[in-house]
Amino acid sequence: TARSIALKCGIISPNDSFLVLEGKEFNRRIRSKPDGEVEQILFDKVWPQLRVLARSSPLDKYVLVRGIIASKISPTREVVAVTGDGTNDGPALKKADVGFAMGIQGTDVAKEASDIILVDDNFNSIVKAVMWGRNVYDSIAKFLQFQLTVNVVAVFCAFIGACIVKESPLRAVQMLWVNLIMDTLASLALATEVPTEELLTRKPYGRTRPLISRTMMKNILGHAIYQLAVMLFILFAGPKVFDMDDGRPVDNVFRPSEHFTMIFNVFVLMTLFNEINCRKIHGEKNVFRGIFTNPIFYGIWIVTFVVQILLVQYGSFAFSCVALSFEQWMWCLLFGVTVLLWNQVVNLIPGTRHMPKWGAGEVYESTSPMDIGPEGQSRGGASLTKGQILWLRGITRLQTQLRVIEAFEDSIDRHPPEFATLDRLRANTVPKLSSYYYDTQRPYPLHTVITTDNQSLPEKVIQETEV
């Protein structure tokens, strides 16, 4: 029955040599003894060819997930995804790298143990989840490429200008405007790209893949070198080439000039056109593809360009600018548009292994609580992330405190405290002038009252106490 359903669903074909096993046969193949432990060597001979596991228990699913994660037959560790809706599926969902639970038929235990909940209980939603997940990853990478390029150019330009010219070419207010473009507007523009079907044709990223790849690093360095070269050219040779006054400060007094205004304008325009380049981070040549499918992107780009014109032409007092002529604006646009052409040159440069990459993460094998020793330290052979170690240490300390509280409660139960009763209060408050107080023949001393019945006390004591 399982093979017939798998054939109809397209999981296997009639000519395939893949395995379709039941739970009993699966357990027999992965164990050398019927009641023995699972042997990884035997398991690695079964799971690569296994496609259907029928009539299996929740424990079989958990063993399958754990065995695939622990397998070493592949150069990289396999990424395991599990779907489930019942309470018994909780261990497998928790053990897997990605757990999918059903939102309608799934139990609360399964939802808590899973990573993604399918609200409509439709497996087609998994494809959408993968597509949106890759789109979010790419959006973060696009913004990082754009932001790092702007930061590198601004920092080096300010540093070189302060060392040679004794003044930064970019004023503080101008840097605030650049930061507004870089942080707020660019993040909205680059992070709102709509996912496309092309994302599903690309191979998934590896577990240890760096966030900033070699291609991104090549783009960052290539565009930073170009933009920095243009700004330094205008800084040192601009007055002669463009026939304008030198804007360098005289006697440490800075005055707004066409020279420094042109540097600021060129920097912003190159940043804007580089924002278009950052829409593609995998070496694509056509950076304009799909640009009109995202109205937020081109809307923010146009608004930023218009505001930049207003700041340069009419923001002389606030932004330390001087209105530029039409010819100077054409030169600024030329330097900005050239960024698009420079991007094609950068794409022709092959990415070598010597190119640095940032953000590569380490892979830690998950460890069950049985591998944890005293004080939350892992035993030999166990590997944990730092967060898991801190969490387990906290749990261990909490358990220790609970054991201390339980021990204290047990001691109280074994030795209950003596509470003051009315009879004891009466006996211990007998006036010192009473003859009973000085009576050496009293049957019961005041400090060892053991009765709880007033009738057993002398009648004289009771009368004097009442008085």
C-alpha positions as CSV (number, residue, x, y, z in Angstrom):
1,T,0.0,0.0,0.0
2,A,2.8,2.4,0.9
3,R,4.6,1.8,-2.4
4,S,1.4,2.3,-4.4
5,I,0.7,5.6,-2.7
6,A,4.4,6.7,-3.2
7,L,4.2,5.9,-6.9
8,K,1.0,7.9,-7.3
9,C,2.5,10.9,-5.4
10,G,5.7,10.8,-7.5
11,I,7.9,10.1,-4.5
12,I,9.4,7.1,-6.4
13,S,9.1,5.7,-9.9
14,P,8.7,2.0,-11.0
15,N,12.3,1.8,-12.1
16,D,13.9,3.3,-9.0
17,S,15.9,1.2,-6.6
18,F,14.9,3.3,-3.6
19,L,13.8,1.6,-0.4
20,V,10.2,1.4,0.9
21,L,10.3,-0.1,4.4
22,E,8.0,-0.7,7.3
23,G,8.9,0.1,10.9
24,K,9.9,-3.5,11.8
25,E,12.1,-4.0,8.8
26,F,13.7,-0.6,9.4
27,N,14.6,-1.4,13.0
28,R,15.9,-4.8,12.0
29,R,18.3,-3.3,9.4
30,I,19.8,-0.6,11.7
31,R,20.4,-3.0,14.7
32,S,22.7,-6.0,14.9
33,K,20.5,-7.5,17.7
34,P,16.7,-7.3,18.0
35,D,16.9,-5.4,21.3
36,G,20.3,-3.7,20.7
37,E,21.2,-0.1,20.2
38,V,21.1,1.6,16.8
39,E,24.4,1.3,15.0
40,Q,25.4,4.3,12.9
41,I,27.3,2.1,10.4
42,L,24.2,0.1,9.7
43,F,22.0,3.1,9.7
44,D,24.2,4.8,7.0
45,K,23.7,1.9,4.7
46,V,19.9,2.4,4.9
47,W,18.9,6.0,5.0
48,P,20.5,7.3,1.7
49,Q,18.2,4.9,-0.3
50,L,15.2,5.2,2.0
51,R,12.2,7.1,0.6
52,V,9.2,5.8,2.4
53,L,8.9,4.5,6.0
54,A,5.5,3.0,6.6
55,R,3.8,1.7,9.8
56,S,6.4,3.4,11.9
57,S,6.1,4.6,15.5
58,P,7.1,8.1,16.7
59,L,10.3,6.6,18.1
60,D,11.2,5.3,14.6
61,K,10.8,8.9,13.3
62,Y,13.0,10.2,16.1
63,V,15.6,7.6,15.4
64,L,15.6,8.4,11.7
65,V,16.0,12.2,12.3
66,R,18.8,11.7,14.9
67,G,20.6,9.2,12.7
68,I,20.6,11.5,9.6
69,I,21.9,14.4,11.6
70,A,24.7,12.3,13.1
71,S,25.7,10.8,9.8
72,K,29.2,11.5,8.5
73,I,28.9,10.0,5.0
74,S,28.4,13.5,3.4
75,P,31.1,16.2,3.5
76,T,28.6,18.5,5.1
77,R,26.0,17.7,7.7
78,E,22.6,17.1,6.3
79,V,19.8,19.6,7.1
80,V,16.7,17.7,8.3
81,A,13.1,19.0,8.1
82,V,10.2,17.2,9.8
83,T,6.5,17.6,9.7
84,G,4.1,16.5,12.4
85,D,0.8,17.2,14.1
86,G,0.6,14.9,17.1
87,T,2.0,15.0,20.6
88,N,4.1,12.0,19.9
89,D,5.9,13.9,17.1
90,G,7.3,16.4,19.5
91,P,10.7,14.8,20.0
92,A,11.3,14.5,16.3
93,L,10.2,18.1,15.6
94,K,12.5,19.3,18.4
95,K,15.5,17.3,17.2
96,A,15.2,18.3,13.5
97,D,16.8,21.4,12.1
98,V,13.4,22.7,10.9
99,G,10.1,21.5,12.3
100,F,6.8,22.1,10.6
101,A,3.6,21.7,12.6
102,M,0.0,21.9,11.5
103,G,-1.9,25.0,12.6
104,I,-5.4,23.5,12.5
105,Q,-5.0,19.8,13.3
106,G,-1.7,20.1,15.2
107,T,-1.6,19.8,19.0
108,D,-0.1,22.4,21.3
109,V,2.9,20.2,22.1
110,A,3.7,19.9,18.4
111,K,3.4,23.6,17.8
112,E,5.7,24.4,20.7
113,A,8.3,21.9,19.5
114,S,8.2,23.1,15.9
115,D,9.9,26.1,14.2
116,I,7.3,26.9,11.6
117,I,3.5,26.4,11.9
118,L,1.5,25.9,8.7
119,V,-1.6,27.8,9.5
120,D,-3.7,26.4,6.7
121,D,-2.3,22.8,7.0
122,N,-1.3,23.0,3.4
123,F,2.1,21.5,2.3
124,N,2.3,24.0,-0.5
125,S,2.9,26.6,2.2
126,I,6.3,25.0,2.8
127,V,7.4,26.2,-0.7
128,K,6.3,29.7,0.1
129,A,8.2,29.6,3.5
130,V,11.4,28.5,1.7
131,M,10.9,31.3,-0.9
132,W,10.3,34.0,1.7
133,G,13.1,32.7,3.8
134,R,15.6,33.0,1.0
135,N,14.2,36.4,0.1
136,V,14.8,37.7,3.6
137,Y,18.3,36.4,3.6
138,D,19.1,38.1,0.3
139,S,17.5,41.4,1.5
140,I,19.8,41.4,4.5
141,A,22.8,40.7,2.3
142,K,21.8,43.5,-0.1
143,F,21.6,46.1,2.7
144,L,24.9,45.0,4.1
145,Q,26.7,45.4,0.8
146,F,25.2,48.8,0.3
147,Q,25.9,50.0,3.9
148,L,29.5,48.7,4.0
149,T,30.4,50.4,0.7
150,V,29.1,53.8,2.0
151,N,30.9,53.4,5.3
152,V,34.3,52.5,3.8
153,V,34.2,55.5,1.3
154,A,33.0,58.0,4.0
155,V,35.6,56.9,6.6
156,F,38.5,56.9,4.2
157,C,37.5,60.2,2.6
158,A,37.2,61.9,6.0
159,F,40.5,60.4,7.2
160,I,42.5,61.4,4.1
161,G,40.9,64.9,4.0
162,A,41.7,65.5,7.7
163,C,45.3,64.4,7.3
164,I,46.1,66.2,4.1
165,V,43.7,69.1,3.8
166,K,43.2,69.6,7.6
167,E,39.5,69.5,7.0
168,S,37.0,66.7,6.2
169,P,35.4,67.2,2.8
170,L,32.1,66.1,4.2
171,R,30.5,68.3,6.9
172,A,28.7,66.8,9.9
173,V,25.2,67.8,8.7
174,Q,26.0,66.3,5.3
175,M,27.0,63.0,6.9
176,L,23.7,63.0,8.8
177,W,21.9,63.1,5.4
178,V,24.1,60.4,4.0
179,N,23.3,58.2,7.1
180,L,19.6,58.8,6.6
181,I,19.9,57.5,3.1
182,M,22.1,54.6,4.2
183,D,20.2,53.4,7.3
184,T,16.5,54.3,6.9
185,L,15.6,54.8,3.3
186,A,17.9,52.2,1.8
187,S,16.8,49.6,4.3
188,L,13.2,50.1,3.3
189,A,14.1,50.1,-0.4
190,L,16.3,47.0,-0.4
191,A,14.4,45.0,2.1
192,T,11.0,45.2,0.4
193,E,11.8,43.2,-2.7
194,V,9.1,40.7,-3.6
195,P,10.3,37.1,-3.8
196,T,10.3,35.4,-7.2
197,E,10.3,31.9,-8.5
198,E,14.0,32.2,-9.4
199,L,14.9,31.9,-5.7
200,L,13.7,28.3,-5.8
201,T,16.0,27.4,-8.7
202,R,19.1,28.4,-6.8
203,K,20.9,25.9,-4.5
204,P,20.3,26.4,-0.8
205,Y,23.0,28.1,1.3
206,G,25.3,25.9,3.4
207,R,25.2,25.9,7.1
208,T,28.6,27.5,7.4
209,R,28.2,29.9,4.4
210,P,29.4,33.4,5.4
211,L,26.8,36.2,5.4
212,I,29.2,38.3,3.3
213,S,30.3,36.1,0.4
214,R,33.3,36.5,-1.8
215,T,31.1,38.1,-4.6
216,M,29.7,40.6,-2.1
217,M,33.2,41.4,-0.8
218,K,34.4,41.9,-4.4
219,N,31.6,44.4,-5.1
220,I,32.2,46.2,-1.8
221,L,35.9,46.7,-2.4
222,G,35.5,47.4,-6.2
223,H,32.9,50.1,-5.7
224,A,34.7,51.6,-2.7
225,I,37.9,52.0,-4.7
226,Y,36.1,53.7,-7.6
227,Q,34.1,56.1,-5.4
228,L,37.1,57.0,-3.3
229,A,39.2,57.6,-6.4
230,V,36.5,60.0,-7.8
231,M,36.2,61.9,-4.6
232,L,39.9,62.3,-4.1
233,F,40.3,63.4,-7.8
234,I,37.7,66.2,-7.3
235,L,39.3,67.1,-3.9
236,F,42.8,67.7,-5.3
237,A,42.3,68.3,-9.0
238,G,38.7,69.6,-9.1
239,P,39.5,73.3,-9.0
240,K,41.7,73.1,-12.1
241,V,39.7,70.6,-14.1
242,F,36.2,72.2,-13.5
243,D,37.5,75.8,-13.3
244,M,36.2,76.7,-9.9
245,D,37.7,78.2,-6.7
246,D,39.6,76.0,-4.3
247,G,37.3,75.3,-1.3
248,R,40.1,74.3,1.1
249,P,39.9,76.2,4.4
250,V,42.1,79.3,4.7
251,D,43.5,80.1,8.2
252,N,41.4,77.2,9.6
253,V,38.2,79.0,8.5
254,F,35.8,76.9,6.5
255,R,33.5,78.6,4.0
256,P,30.9,76.9,1.8
257,S,32.2,76.6,-1.8
258,E,31.4,75.0,-5.1
259,H,34.4,72.7,-4.7
260,F,33.2,71.0,-1.5
261,T,29.6,71.1,-2.6
262,M,30.5,69.1,-5.7
263,I,32.3,66.5,-3.6
264,F,29.2,66.1,-1.4
265,N,26.9,65.9,-4.4
266,V,29.0,63.4,-6.3
267,F,29.2,61.2,-3.2
268,V,25.4,61.1,-2.7
269,L,24.7,60.5,-6.4
270,M,27.2,57.6,-6.6
271,T,25.6,56.2,-3.5
272,L,22.1,56.4,-5.1
273,F,23.2,54.7,-8.3
274,N,25.1,52.1,-6.3
275,E,21.8,51.3,-4.5
276,I,20.5,50.1,-7.8
277,N,23.6,47.8,-8.2
278,C,23.0,46.4,-4.7
279,R,19.7,44.9,-5.9
280,K,21.7,42.0,-7.3
281,I,24.3,40.3,-5.1
282,H,25.0,37.1,-7.1
283,G,26.9,38.7,-10.0
284,E,23.8,39.3,-12.2
285,K,24.5,41.7,-15.1
286,N,21.0,43.2,-15.5
287,V,20.5,45.2,-12.3
288,F,17.3,46.8,-13.6
289,R,15.4,43.5,-13.9
290,G,12.2,43.6,-11.8
291,I,12.9,47.1,-10.6
292,F,9.3,48.3,-11.4
293,T,7.8,45.4,-9.5
294,N,8.8,47.2,-6.2
295,P,7.2,50.6,-6.1
296,I,8.7,51.3,-2.7
297,F,12.2,51.0,-4.1
298,Y,11.9,53.4,-7.1
299,G,9.6,55.7,-5.0
300,I,12.2,56.1,-2.3
301,W,15.0,56.5,-5.0
302,I,13.1,59.3,-6.8
303,V,12.3,61.1,-3.6
304,T,15.9,60.9,-2.4
305,F,17.1,62.3,-5.7
306,V,14.7,65.2,-5.6
307,V,15.5,66.1,-2.0
308,Q,19.2,66.0,-2.9
309,I,18.6,68.6,-5.6
310,L,16.8,70.9,-3.2
311,L,19.5,70.5,-0.5
312,V,22.2,71.5,-2.9
313,Q,20.4,74.4,-4.6
314,Y,18.6,75.8,-1.7
315,G,20.1,74.4,1.5
316,S,23.2,76.7,1.6
317,F,22.9,77.7,5.2
318,A,21.9,74.4,6.8
319,F,24.0,72.0,4.7
320,S,27.0,74.3,3.9
321,C,26.4,74.1,0.2
322,V,26.6,76.4,-2.7
323,A,24.2,76.2,-5.7
324,L,25.9,74.4,-8.6
325,S,25.6,75.3,-12.3
326,F,24.0,73.1,-14.9
327,E,27.4,72.0,-16.2
328,Q,28.6,71.0,-12.8
329,W,25.4,69.0,-12.3
330,M,26.0,67.2,-15.5
331,W,29.5,66.2,-14.3
332,C,28.0,65.0,-11.0
333,L,25.4,62.9,-12.9
334,L,28.1,61.5,-15.1
335,F,30.2,60.3,-12.2
336,G,27.0,58.8,-10.6
337,V,25.9,56.9,-13.8
338,T,29.4,55.6,-14.3
339,V,28.9,53.5,-11.1
340,L,26.5,51.4,-13.2
341,L,29.1,50.8,-15.8
342,W,31.8,50.2,-13.2
343,N,29.6,47.4,-11.8
344,Q,29.8,45.5,-15.1
345,V,33.6,45.7,-14.9
346,V,33.6,44.5,-11.3
347,N,31.4,41.5,-12.3
348,L,34.0,40.5,-14.9
349,I,36.6,40.1,-12.2
350,P,36.6,36.4,-11.0
351,G,36.2,35.8,-7.3
352,T,39.2,34.0,-6.1
353,R,39.6,31.9,-2.9
354,H,42.0,34.6,-1.6
355,M,39.1,37.0,-1.5
356,P,38.2,37.5,2.2
357,K,34.7,36.6,3.5
358,W,33.0,37.6,6.7
359,G,30.3,36.0,8.8
360,A,31.1,32.3,8.5
361,G,29.5,30.6,11.5
362,E,30.5,27.4,13.3
363,V,28.3,24.3,13.4
364,Y,27.6,22.8,16.7
365,E,26.1,19.3,17.1
366,S,23.1,19.2,19.3
367,T,23.4,17.3,22.6
368,S,20.7,15.7,24.6
369,P,20.4,16.5,28.4
370,M,21.8,13.1,29.1
371,D,25.2,14.3,27.9
372,I,25.3,17.1,30.5
373,G,27.3,16.6,33.7
374,P,27.3,18.5,37.0
375,E,27.0,22.3,36.9
376,G,25.8,22.1,33.3
377,Q,29.2,21.0,31.8
378,S,29.1,18.6,28.9
379,R,30.6,15.2,29.3
380,G,33.1,13.8,26.9
381,G,31.9,13.4,23.4
382,A,29.2,16.1,23.8
383,S,29.3,19.3,21.7
384,L,27.1,22.3,22.6
385,T,26.6,25.9,21.6
386,K,27.4,28.6,24.1
387,G,23.8,29.4,24.4
388,Q,22.9,25.8,25.2
389,I,25.6,25.6,27.8
390,L,24.4,28.7,29.6
391,W,20.8,27.5,29.4
392,L,21.7,24.1,30.8
393,R,23.8,25.6,33.6
394,G,20.9,27.8,34.6
395,I,18.6,24.8,34.6
396,T,21.1,22.8,36.7
397,R,21.4,25.6,39.3
398,L,17.6,26.0,39.4
399,Q,17.3,22.3,40.1
400,T,19.9,22.5,42.8
401,Q,17.9,25.3,44.5
402,L,14.7,23.3,44.3
403,R,16.5,20.4,46.0
404,V,17.6,22.6,48.8
405,I,14.1,23.9,49.3
406,E,12.7,20.3,49.3
407,A,15.3,19.3,51.9
408,F,14.4,22.2,54.1
409,E,10.7,21.3,53.9
410,D,11.5,17.6,54.7
411,S,13.4,18.8,57.8
412,I,10.4,20.9,58.9
413,D,8.1,17.9,58.4
414,R,10.3,15.6,60.6
415,H,10.8,18.2,63.4
416,P,7.7,20.4,63.5
417,P,8.0,23.6,65.6
418,E,6.2,24.0,68.9
419,F,3.4,26.6,68.7
420,A,2.3,28.6,71.7
421,T,-1.1,27.4,73.0
422,L,-3.5,29.2,75.3
423,D,-2.6,26.9,78.2
424,R,1.1,27.6,77.8
425,L,0.5,31.3,77.7
426,R,-1.5,31.1,80.9
427,A,1.1,28.9,82.6
428,N,4.0,31.2,81.6
429,T,2.2,34.4,82.7
430,V,1.6,33.4,86.4
431,P,2.4,36.4,88.6
432,K,5.7,36.2,90.5
433,L,3.8,37.0,93.7
434,S,1.8,33.9,93.4
435,S,2.6,31.2,95.8
436,Y,2.7,28.8,93.0
437,Y,5.7,30.6,91.5
438,Y,7.7,30.1,94.7
439,D,6.4,26.7,95.4
440,T,9.2,24.2,95.3
441,Q,6.8,21.3,95.4
442,R,5.0,22.2,92.2
443,P,4.4,19.2,90.0
444,Y,5.0,21.0,86.7
445,P,7.8,23.6,86.2
446,L,6.8,26.7,84.3
447,H,9.3,26.1,81.4
448,T,8.2,22.5,80.8
449,V,4.5,22.8,80.5
450,I,3.4,19.7,78.6
451,T,-0.3,19.7,79.2
452,T,-3.0,21.0,76.9
453,D,-5.8,20.5,79.3
454,N,-6.6,23.1,81.9
455,Q,-8.1,20.5,84.2
456,S,-4.7,19.0,84.9
457,L,-3.3,22.3,86.4
458,P,-3.8,23.1,90.1
459,E,-7.0,24.9,90.8
460,K,-5.2,27.7,92.5
461,V,-3.1,28.5,89.5
462,I,-6.2,28.7,87.3
463,Q,-7.9,31.1,89.6
464,E,-4.9,33.4,89.9
465,T,-4.4,33.4,86.2
466,E,-8.0,34.3,85.5
467,V,-7.7,37.2,88.0
